[in-house]
Amino acid sequence: MDVSTAIKQRISTRAFLDTPLPEAEVRQWLTDAQRSPSGGNLQPWRVIALTGDAKQAVVDLAAAKLAENPRGEPTDYPIYPDYISDAQNARRRAVGEAMYGKIGIPREDKMGRMMWFARNYQFFNAPLALFIIMDERVGHGQWGHTGMFMQTLCLLAEERGWGTCMQECWGILRPSLKEHLGLGEHEMVWCGMAVGIPDKTDPVNELYTDRAGLEEFAELRGF
Ligand SMILES: Cc1cc2nc3c(=O)[nH]c(=O)nc-3n(C[C@H](O)[C@H](O)[C@H](O)COP(=O)(O)O)c2cc1C
């Protein structure tokens, strides 16, 4: 598969078959993604990959914690900043409506949407779950470089016939995850990622999101 095809066909996959991913292939995939660039070659990311009972333990933890407190735990790193432009807000709303439209849960059915969103905390039934771990002392550059690593993971997954969904939603359970995963003093879970073979029969995986056109995000000068 060429890179352009991988980029075009990658979507956030939100329904998976329960087919396990072999350990050797997971190791090779992570090793290949490690070629991602980072400023000063800092490689500021760390990954914890979970399957089987280890993954189930996190799903159970999330269920227990969210039953106690559905809004989750406090974090210094909110998923969205206080400021989001009107255009960005509109995109965020549009993608939500498009997704719930695909699975037929109308806006008025707030409980239905909440219940569906909760599938995030089961990794959408994916057989493999990743947590991307950051040292909270790093600067904004390193967060960006870790994003490159995550995109590389997603594209290499396409090549293998796997689907992925990055999941920053796990950020609302940072204190519990830190303890459960035995992270270091300054470490934190930045993002989760669900990985597995996409369930192509599930309508949620039909969502192919829009992007702003070239004129909206790019300026070409001196051509
Ligand atoms: C860092 C990051 C975190 C994300 N977190 C979540 C999440 O918690 N749950 C979810 O369903 N999608 C999540 N997404 C998926 C985005 O909603 C998705 O990438 C965006 O709508 C574009 O759609 P596409 O990935 O299908 O192209 C996340 C994406 C990124 C890059």
The ligand as an ORCA input file, in Angstrom:
! r2SCAN-3c Opt
* xyz 0 1
  C      -5.554     13.062     19.354
  C      -6.909     12.595     18.937
  C      -7.825     12.200     19.899
  C      -9.090     11.695     19.544
  N      -9.935     11.262     20.523
  C     -11.091     10.631     20.174
  C     -11.908     10.012     21.163
  O     -11.639     10.079     22.357
  N     -13.001      9.336     20.756
  C     -13.358      9.235     19.428
  O     -14.365      8.580     19.113
  N     -12.607      9.844     18.458
  C     -11.490     10.512     18.799
  N     -10.679     11.077     17.827
  C     -11.061     10.955     16.426
  C     -11.474     12.286     15.780
  O     -12.790     12.591     16.132
  C     -11.319     12.114     14.264
  O      -9.958     11.938     13.963
  C     -11.841     13.294     13.455
  O     -13.223     13.457     13.636
  C     -11.562     13.080     11.969
  O     -12.142     11.866     11.521
  P     -11.278     10.697     10.899
  O     -10.239     10.279     11.913
  O     -12.248      9.591     10.619
  O     -10.615     11.216      9.650
  C      -9.443     11.618     18.172
  C      -8.519     12.038     17.205
  C      -7.281     12.514     17.569
  C      -6.301     12.920     16.503
*
